[in-house]
Amino acid sequence: MIIFPSELKKLGILGMNARNIDYIGKCNDRKLYPLVDDKLQTKQLATQHGLKTPEFFGAVEYQGQIKNIEDLLPKKSGFVIKPAQGSGGKGILIIHKRENDIFYKPSGESLTLIDIKRHTSNILSGLYSLCGKDDVAIIEKLIEFDEVFDGFSFEGIPDIRIIIYKGYPVMAMIRLSTSMSDGKANLHQGAVGVGIDILTGKAISAVQYDRPIFHHPDTGKELLKLEVPYWEEILYLACGSYDMTNLGYLGADIVLDKYEGPMLLELNARPGLTIQIANSQGIIHRLSMIDEVSVTHENIQQRIDFSLKNFKNNV
């Protein structure tokens, strides 16, 4: 079925050109990009602003430091090694558990310390970074899976993406890992995207590879029964990323830890448009409403209250 541009406009669908020119280009000063493109800078900035992030074990900046990487790895808990300047989930190594010198991925695949060092070396050489630049490897604690998501995600931690415009929460989805996505919540690798009602934190609709889906492909769990707890706290954390970075259009990725609650995982100055597909509605109308009122709300709570009042499922 062919949908003409005029129909997409009527539905309020934001396209890539309009996103790049009218929102990212106008609202995001390029000199601020490193604050979110570099996950290590984001983590340090969040700490300064009192925004909770996963526990930081250390960073490897030079190839010569790799020989001592074991000193940074926890003996018992799971951990994640990821590129500071990676994108699209590339280069993220998730270690679910460790038994002596053997490391296990969520899939059950085992790795040795040599494998860990090789992966870290690849990160530093820029294999996964934006534009292939030399990079830094970040090592942080693996999020503890919250039982509220049992059956909704397969061998991985779900993450919640919220689009923030001028400090207002606009649209949200939760990304659920699958066997195809290797425990990562990345939609391009086969994870499931579930649209979340900005008012209640409840599921609206779900997609995999941009096609409607009603049950998790691995567990069979009914996706529309999903409800995200701590919803207002999550919105507050996401909105705080605007005050922290001064980026007017960004995506905030939040994870829910079993013991620590909501935590900021990372930020994106060029958030994708699939969130509209996951929510079965366009985002333009909401952005336009914010343009009309953005100078009238003075703090995070007022901005959240506006979104909760105005952005129902069909708005």
N, C-alpha and C positions, 0 to 999 in steps of 0.2 A: 504494500500500500504506500502510495506517495503522499507525503504531507507537504504542502506548499509553505514557503516562508511566512505568508500572511496568516496562515492558520496557526503556525507556531507562535507568532506574535500575539494572536488573540488568546492563546492558551497561557501566555506569560512565560514561555520557555526562553531561558537565557542561552544564547549561542556563544561559541568560543570567541568570535570577533568582538561581540558586544562586551563580553566579560573582560577581554584583554584591554579594550580601549576605554570603555565607559566606567569600569569599576577598578580593575587592577591598575591600569595606567593612571587614572585620576586620583586614586585613593592611597596608593602604595608608593611612597618615595623610594626610589631604587637604592639609595644609600642605607636604607633600613633593612634591606633584604638579608644581609648576613646574620641578622638577629634571629632569623628563622631558617635560613638555608643551612646554617651551621648548628647542628643539634647540640653541640657542646656549649656554644654561646647561649642558646635558648635555655638550656638547663641551668647555667650559671645565672642568667637574668631572672629566671623564675624563682630561684632560691633567694635572690636579693629582694624580690617583690612578695615573698611569702606564699608563693604558689607551689603546692606539693607536687613532686615528681618522684619517679622510681629511684630507689637508693643507688648512689653512684659508687662504683668500686674503683674506677680509675680510667685512665686513657693512655693509649700507646701512640706516640707521635712520630717516632723514628724507628727505622728498621732494626737498629742496634738494640732497642729496648725489648724486642720480641723474645729474645732468649730468656728474659726474666718475667715473662707474662704470667707464669704460674703463680707468682707472688700476688697477682691481682685477682686471681680466680678464687671464688669461694669453695671451701672444701665440701660443703653439704648442700647448700641451696642451689636452685637453678639460676641461670644468668643468660644475658643476651650480649652479643658482640655486634655492633653495628657501625657503619660509616657515618661520620659526623656530617658529611655533605652528600649522603645518598638520597635517592628518590625512588618512588614507586615500589618500596619494599625490597629493593635489590641490595644484596650484601648483608642482610640481617641473618645472623646465625643464632638460633634459639637452642639453648641447652636445657632440657627438662630436668635432668638429674645427673649426678656424678657418682661413680663407684670406683674409688681409688684413682687409677689413671685412665679410666674409660668414661667418655662423655656421651650421653644419650640425647638425641633430638626427640621432639614430641612423637615422631613417627616410629620410634624405636631403633632407628639407625644409630650405630655406634661410631664414635670418632676417637682418635687418639690425640695426645697433646701435640703431636706433629701436625695433625690435621688442623688443629686450632691455630697453631703458629702459621701454617700456610694460608689459612683464610685471612688472618690478621695482616699478613704481608700483602695479600691481594688488595685489602682495603687501603693500606697505606700507599700502595702504588697507584691508586686512583681508578681501579677497575670498576668500582660501583659509584663513583662520585659524579657530580654534575660537571660536564665538560672534560671528564677524565683528569681532573687536577689531583695532585698529591693530597692525601686525606689523613684523618686521624681516626683511630678505632676507639669507640666508647664501650666500656664494659659496665653494665648496670644489672641490678637484681631483676630476676624474672618475676613478673606479677603473679601473685597467688590467685588461682582461679576461684571466683565466687560461685557458690553452688546455685545461685539464682539463675545462672546461665546454663545449668546442666541440660545437655541435649540440644542446646541452641548453637553450640560451637563444637568443632571436632579437632581435638589435639592442639588447641591454641586459645589465646586470650582474645575475646572480642574487644574492639575499640569503637568509640563513639565519635563520629565526626560532626561538628557543629559549624555551620557557616556563620561568621560574625561580620556584620556590616556596620561601620561607624559605632561599634560597641554594643550593638543589639544582636541577640540570637535570632537568626532568620529561619534556618531549616536544619534538620538533624537526621542522621541515620546511624545505625550500628552495623559494623562489618563483622561477619562471622566466618571463621576459618573453616575449611573443608579439607578432606584428604587431598584434593586436587591442589589446594593452595599451600600444602606442606606446613600447616599450623600457623600460617601468616594471614592476617586480616587484610589482604590486598585483593581488590575486586578484579584486577587485570589477570591475576593468577588463579582465579576460580573461587574466591571467597563470595559469600552471599551478602548483599546489601539490603538492609531492612529499614524502610522509612519510619521515622519516629515522630509522633505528634509532639510539637513543641510545647503544648499546654500540659500534657499528662505524662509524657515519657513512654507511651504505649505504642506498639507496632501498628502501622497503617497498611503497608504493603511490602512485598519483598521481590528481589530480582537476583538472578545469577547470569552473568554475561548479558546483562540488559534485558533479560527475558523474565516474565513473571514466574514466580515459584511460590509454593504454599507450604512445603515441608522441607526440612533440612535434608540435603541429598545423601548424607551419611547416617544420620540418626533417626530420620523420619519425624522429628519433632515439628509440631504445628507452629509455624513461625509467627502467626498473628496473635499468639498467646503471650508473646514476649512483652515484658514491661520492665523498664530500667528503673531501679531504685535510686534514691538520693538525687532525684531529678533536678530540683532547684539548686542544690549544691553544685551539680555538674554544670548547669547553666552559668552560675556565678563564676566558677573556675574558668570556663571558656571565655566569658566576657572580660575577665581580668586580663586576658592575653592582649586585648586591644589597648587597655591602659598601660600595659607593660611595653608594647612595641610601637604604638602609634600607627600601626598599619590598619587602614580603614576597611580592607576587604581581605579576609583570611579564613582559613580553616583550622579549627582547634581539634586536636585528637586527644580524647580522654579515655583512660582505662579505669576499671573498677577492681581494686584489690580486695581480697577476702578480709584482710585485717586492717588495711590502711584506708579503705574507701576510695573515692575518686582521686585520680592523679593525672596531671598534664603529661602526656607522652611526647608530643611534638606539635609544631605549628607549620602551616603551609601558606605561603604568600600567593600561591597560584592554585587554589583548590579546584578540583575537577568538577564537572557538571553532572556526573552520574547521580548525584544526590537527588536531582529532580526526577530521574527515572525511578529511583527507589521510593520516592514519595508520591509518585503518580501525579505530579503537578509541577508547574513552573514556579520560578522564584522571583520573577520581575515585579509582580504586583507588590510583593512584600518589600522589596528594595525601594520601590517608589513611595510606599507609605512611610518608610523610615526617612527618606529624603525630606518629607514634609514636616517632620517633627523633631529631627535630630538635635536641633539647637535648644529644645525646650526641656530636655531631661538632663539632670545634673550629675547623676551617679549610676552605678551599675544596677542597683535595685530598681530604680525608676525605668531603666531601659528594659530590664527583664519583665517588669510588670506590663509595660506597653506590649511586648511581644506575646506574653501570655494572654492578654486581653484581645489582641487583634489577629493573631495568626492561627486560626483554627484550620482544620484539615483542608477546607476548600477555599482558603484565603491566600 
